[in-house]
């Protein structure tokens, strides 16, 4: 199949808000694939190439200046082979080898195809083809039961392999996919509640209320002395976290699968900033910062699968196995006690709490209503510095906002100026997108290849989950999970929040 057909399908998916239309477009594409094209195509659709890390970044791609092909000729397998070569480039001469490979690929691709491939390589493809939509499309294309496809994907942890099995294998083979110690499964995800009281009431009964750490999600598999540690995205990081491996080897179990979080603690026993944990989490070598695991769920123990057991049973088993490494929590049906525990979590320096129904099974890979996360939302008034043009269904509209905080003392630039602290395209309604596209060109100062730069006079209210230290922005701080609440025409740029107020959120 030509790559152009994949590009056309993603454009169709991105252009419609209808879930059914997205599923139909993706299913039509999947039905036309040859067996050997399925895994690469799924990788393209999810911006997660099957090769994993390619050693290609934004700088490598932006430095290319090559003409593109006039018409489509690249196939899915052509691009997949090129990504194989990029991933294999290593050692002396690898930079030149990657540049040569990228140049050839860019020259063979049309402009639209190159834009697509570049965003796939950078993991920035936003088409609305969320995993749940893609799973339903796989089931439709293969004429398989959607629940069987979802469960196979969850337990195999491999969407591409699941698609290949569904499209080319039998229904019995799909149903036979099970939990395997040593093979990561997609983690269960949580929805959001406004308060602990709201969460307990929504669950309608007794709930487990646990600390929500500002750390990194981990899934740990142990088979005897062999311990493997995986991230939320199922990347194997065992070699980076020897302290977690040793901690799990001390647990009273031979074969076990645990779900949890890890973070590093400061000298007073409080959580270090998220940035510190992630820097240690991503390090290829040992570091002074030590990670500690906290486990909140158990999926398997010594031959017994537990993910279909109620949470109350899993917590009893977890208590016996994890001991001091169990996530702090309580079980209650009292909303006031849940609120009190939430305040205790915040006072201890954590993000908030997770509230979970005690009768719930472990729904791997799903964001259901059985797990609810509760954490305070912070809002700041910031100024728009520039706006990037959108892609997919936002093509032709100004979308991604460059956000600035006021710098009254000129600590990071001119006194009274603004310092950039992040970007966001989240929270924008169709009406706001139309308004932005009309408004910002009227206050434009200049344009770059991807953005319209504007006079810093438009104030927007932004909700964030917090901030983190950053070397990318001159103020040394970056917003976390920023989304638009709404524009504030009642406020002037002088009313915007300062970089100092954001920096006070940096722990330590």
N, C-alpha and C positions, 0 to 999 in steps of 0.2 A: 504493500500500500504506500502511496505517496504521502510524504509528510504534510503536504498541502491539505489533504483531507482531514488530518488531525487538527490543523490550524483552523480550518473552516468550522469544524465541529465545536472547538472551544470558543470561537467567535459567536456561534449560534447560542451556546450555553450562556455566555456572558451577556448576551443581548436580551435575554428574557428573564423576568422575575418568576416565571411559572416553574415550579418544581417538576411537574409532569412533563413539560416541554423539555426541560434539561435532561430528564431521564430518557425521553424518547430520542433526543439527538445523540446522546452518548451510547445508547443501546444500538442504534443504527450503525454507528462507527464501530463498535465492538464486534458486531456480527460480520463485518467485512474484513476482519483481521485474519491473517494466517496464524497458525499456532505459534510459530516462532516470533511473531510480532506482538503478542499479547503483553508479555512482561515489559518490554521497552515502552509500549504505548501507554500502559498504566503509569509507568514512571514519568512520562511526559505530561500526562493529564494531571498528575498530582505534584508536579515540579519536584519530584524526588527520584532522580535517575537511579536505575538499578545498580549502577556502579558506585554509588555513594559519593564520597568527596572526590572532586575532580581537580582540585588545585587551581581553580579558575575563580577570579574575583572581579569586582566591578572595574578596577583599574586595568586589568588585562583586556577586558572587553571594550572599555571606552577608548583605549589607545589604538584600536584597530581602525584603519581608514581604507576600506576595500570596496570596490564596486560589487553590487549584487547581481544575481542572475535575472534575466528578463522574464523567465517563465519557470514553473516548478518542474524539478527533475529528481530532487532528493527523495529517497524512500525512508521509511522508519528505520530499516536495518542499516542504511547508510549512516544515519545520524548516530544510531546505537554503536556502530563500529568506531565512529570518530570519538565518541565518549569513552569507549574502551581504551583507545590510544591515549587520550588525555589523562585518564585515571592511572594508566601504567607509566606515564612519564615520571622519572624519578632521578635524583642524583645530578651529577654534573651534566650540564647541557639541557636539563629538563625545561628550563624557562623558554629557551629558544625552540625546543621541540613543541611545547604547548602553543607558543605563538604561531608557529608554522601550521599546526593542525587547525587552530582557530581561523587562521587566514584562509586556508583551503575551504573550510566549512562555510565561512562567511561568503566567499566568492561563489560557491555552488548554490547558496540559498537565495531565494527572493527576499526582498526587504521585509515582507510580512513574516516569512519563515524565519529569518534571522532574528527578528524581534522576539518571536516565540521561543526559539532555541536559547537565546541569551537569557530570557527570563526563567526558563526551565533550569539552566545551569546555575543561576543565582538563587533559585528557590523562591522567586517572586511572582509566580504565575497566579493571577487572581482572576478566575473565570466564573466563580460560583459553583464549580464542580467539587463541592465538598464531599468528604469521604462517604457520608451517608447517601448522598445522591448517586455517587459512583457505584456503591454497593447495590443499590436498587437497579441501576442500569445494567450491571453485570447479571443480576437475577433475571431481568427482563430479556436480555440478549440470549442468555443460556436456557431460558425457560425452566428455571429452577426455583424452588421455594426460597423466598427472600430471607426467611429466618435461618435457613440452612447455610446460605451464602454468608450472612452476617456472622454466624457462629464460627464457620470455618476461617473467616478472615480474622476474627478475634483471637482464636486459639492458635492459629499459625503465625500471627503477627506479620503476615506478608500478603498485601493486597494483590500484588502481581501474580503470585503463585496461586492465590485463591481464584482470581479471574481465569487463569489458564486451566485450572482444574474444573471450574464450573463450565467453561466453554468447550473443553475437549474431553473431559472425563465423564464418568457416570454419576448418577444421583447417589448411589451407594458409596462411591469414593468420596464424594463431598461430605456425606453424613459421617464418614469414618474419621474425619479430622478431629483429633482430640488434644487434650492438654498433655504436654511433654515437658518434663523437667529438663531444663537447659535450652529450651526454645521459648523466647519471650512472647508474651501475649499482649494484645493491645490493652492499655490501662483503662479502667473504668473512670469516667469523667463526671464532673459535678455541674449542676445548674446553680443559679444564684438566688439568694433570698436577701431581703432588706434587713432582717434582724434575726436573732436567735429565736425570739418569740414567734415571728412569722414562719420560720422554718419548722419549729416544733408543731405549730398548728397545721401547717401544710401537710406534714407527714401523718397527722391524725392519731398519734399514740406515743408509745415509748420510743425514745431516740437515743442514739449514741452521739454525744457532743464532744468533739476532740479539737485539740489545738490545730490551727492551720499555720504551718511554718512558712516563713519566707525563704524557702530553700529550693532544692532541686529534687524532682521526683525520681525515685529509683525502684527498680524491680530486681530482686535477687533470687537466683536459682542455686541451690546446693545439691550436689550428688556426691556424697562422701566428702572427700577433701577438695573436690572440684567445685569452686564457687565462681559464678558469673554474675556480673552486675551490669544492668542495662538502664538506659535513660528513658525518659518519657517517649522519645521517638524510636526506642528499641535499639539504639546504638550501643555496642558493647564497649564499656569503658573500664573493664575489670582491671587492666594494667595501670590505670590512673588512680585507683582507690584501694591500695593495699590495706589500709586501716579498716575499711568496711569488710573486705574479704576476711581478715583475721577475726573481726567481731562476729561474723556469721559462722565461722568455723567453731566458735565457742558455744554456739547454741545447741540445746539438746535435741538434735534431729539429724538424720542421715540424708533424707531427701526432702527438700522443702522449697516452696516458692512463696516469697514474701513481697508485699507491696508497701512502699513507704516513701519517706523523704529524708534528705540529708542536708545538713548545714554545719557551719563551723561556729564555735563559741569563742567569745572573748575571755579575757582574764577573770572577769566577774561572773562567768557562767551564762551571760546573756548572748543572744544571737548576734553574730557579726553582720555587717551589711550584706545584702544579697550579692553585691558585686564581688565581695571577698570569697563567698562560697562558690560563685560561678567561675572565678579565676582559678581557684583550686580544683574545681570540678573538671575544668578543661585542660589542666596542666598535664603535660606528658612526662613530667619528672616530679620527684618528691618535693614537698614544700613544707615550710614551718607550720602553716595552717593545717589543722587536722579536722577531717570531716567525721561527724558522728551520725550514725543511722538511727532513725525512729521508724518503727513499722506500725502500720495501722490496719493491715489486712493480711490474711494467709490464704493461699489458693490450693495448696497441696501439702500434705505431710505424710511421709513414709508410706506411700502407696495409696493414700486416700485423697481423692479429688474433693475439694471443698467449695469450689466456686458456685455450685448450685445450692449449697446449704445456706440457711438464713444467717445474716450478719451476727445475730446473737450467738450462734454456734461457733462461727469463725472467731469471734472475739474470745470465747472461752478457750479455744485451742491456741490462739495467739498468745494469750496470757501465760499459758504453760510453756510456750516455746520462746517468746521474745523477752520475757522478764523485764529487766531495766531498760531494754531497747524498745519497749512498746510506747507508742504515742500517748501522751497524757490525755485522759478523757474521762467522762462520766456517762452513765446511762440513766436517763430521767424522762419523766413525762411532765415535769414541772417547768413551765416556760420561765418563771422567775429564776429558778436555779440555773437554767440554760443561759439566761442573760448574765447572771453573776459569773458563771464560768467563762463566758465570752469576755467580760471585763478583766478577768484574771489573765486570760490569754494575751490581751492587749497590753496589760500592765507588765507582763513578762517580756514584752518586746516582739511578740509574734503578730502575724497578719490579721488573725481573727479566729474563727472556728469553722469546722465542718460539722454538719448535722445530718445524721444518716438514719434511715429507717431500719430498725433491728430485724425486721422480717425480710429485708431485701436480699436477693441473690447478688453475686458479683457479675454485673452486666458489662463484660469487657468491651472496651471500645465505644461505649455509648454514654451520651450525656443525658441521663434520665432525671427523674424527679425524686429518686430515692436517696441521692446525695445532694446536699445543698451547702454551698459555701457562703459564709457571712463574713464580710470584712468592710471596714469603713471606706467610704468613697470621698476623696478630696476633690475640691473644685478650685480652679484658679482662673483669673481673667488675664488672658495673654493677648498679644498683638500679632496679626498676620504679617509676615515679612515677604512671603512669596507663595505661589500656588503652582503645583505641577499639573500638567494635562493628564487626564485619566486614560485608562485602557479598557478593553472589553466593552461592557455596556455603558461605561463612562467615557468612551472615546468621543472627543470633541467637546468635553466638559472640563472645567477646572475643578480638580478634586483634592489632591494631597496638599495639606496646609503646612507651611513652614512657620513654626511658632516661636515667638520671642518674648522674653521677660524684660521688664524695665531695669535699666542699670543707672540709677540716679547719680551715683558717685563716679561713674566711669571706670569702675574696677576692671572691666573687661573690654573697654573700648572708649568711645566718646562719652563724656558725662551727659546724662539725660538720654542716652541712646538705648538700644535694645540688643539683647544677646540671645542668640538662637538656643533653644532648649529641647527641640524635638520636632517631629512631624506626625501628622495623623490624617487619615481619610475616613476614619470610622465615625459612625453616628450621623453621617450626612444623609438627609432625606433627599428625594428627588427635587423637592421644592428648593432646598438649600443649594443643591448643585446648580440648578438653573440660575438662582440669584447670584451665586459666586461667579459663574461664567459671564454674566452680564456686568456685575459690579467691578470686579478687580481690574479688567482692562481700562476702566475709566480712571484708575489711580496708578497705572503702570509707570514704572521708572525705566525699566529695560527688560529684555528677555534673554534667557539662555536657551540652550537646545531643548530643555525639558520643562522650563518653568517661566512663569510671569512674575517678575519682581515688582513689588508695589510699595507705595509710601506707607510707613508704619502707623496707620491711623485707624485700622479696623480692629475692634476689640471682640474677642470670642471667649465664651466660657467653656473651659475644658475640664472634664472629669479625669482624674488619674488614680491609680492605685498606689502611687508613691513615686519616688525618684531613685536614681542610682548614679554613682560616680561615672563620669564619662571623659575620655580624652578626645572624643570626636568634636565636642562643642566647647567653645572658649570659656564658658562659665563653669566648666567642670561638672555639669550635672545634666542628666537626660531624664525625660518623663518616662514613666512606666505605664503601659496600657492606656494611652491617651485617647479620648474620644470626645467628640463635639457635643456639648449640651445645647448651645444656641449662641447666636450673635447678640451683642449687647450694644445696640445703637444709643442707649442711654448713657454710655460711658465713653470717656475720652481716653486717648493713649496714656495720659497722666494718671488715670485711675487703675491702670494695669498693675498686677502684682510684680514684685521685684525679684531679681535673681537671688537676693539675700533670703527672701521668704522661702524660696524653693530649696536653697542650700541648707536651711535649718532642718529639713526633713532627712538629711543624710545622717544616719546613725554613726557616731564616732567621728 
